[in-house]
Amino acid sequence: MSGTTAAQRFYGRWALLYDLVARSTPGVGGLRERTASLLALEPGDTVVDFGTGTGANLPYLRERVGPEGVVIGVDFTRGVLNRARESVDREGWENVHLIWGDVTRPPLGIEPDAILSSFVVGMLAEPGREVERWIDALAPGGRIVLCNAARSRRWYGPVVNAPFRGLVLVSTPGPRRRGFERSATEKLDERIAEAHGTLAGRCGSVVEEDHAWGIVRISAGTV
């Protein structure tokens, strides 16, 4: 079984639990509000949410682009997309579109005004290259925001990093083996640093923030 197939099955199997965590974890609503604000969206804009999952970001994005704008959610797991589609249908959002697809080969055919990616780049084999592609896909003057979790770099990091490593362990698809926990968190840190570093190097008006005791990192920039 390929890594992609394993990940699809893993997240599809846990779609309901993932949805509850994505929407109900204390403080997560504030993070989604902040990332949406950093996109600087205006009514009528087109925004793409890469790795939309169960659609937890969609209400915040649609609120800002309004009924005349367009929101596109892309994810490669049908199970979580089905949860997102239920929410979209329930709300009657005709301008919110969900696409089953790989964020490394997004089937867009448009130049969006903004791109958001939350808790995704840590799963990508070459996150810097993919962020480059996302930036290239933006319309001139477009805005991109990345939001991800990695080990805290603050002075009290060892205290909060221990439970974070456990979270990484249970939420990562693939076999479990001795040393997996440490290698998984190290790889996650490297990928997130690469992705956020690429954004900072390619964009202007860059904003970088840490939240949730330094675990969550947000980077925003303008093309």
Disulfide bonds with the S-S distance in Angstrom:
none
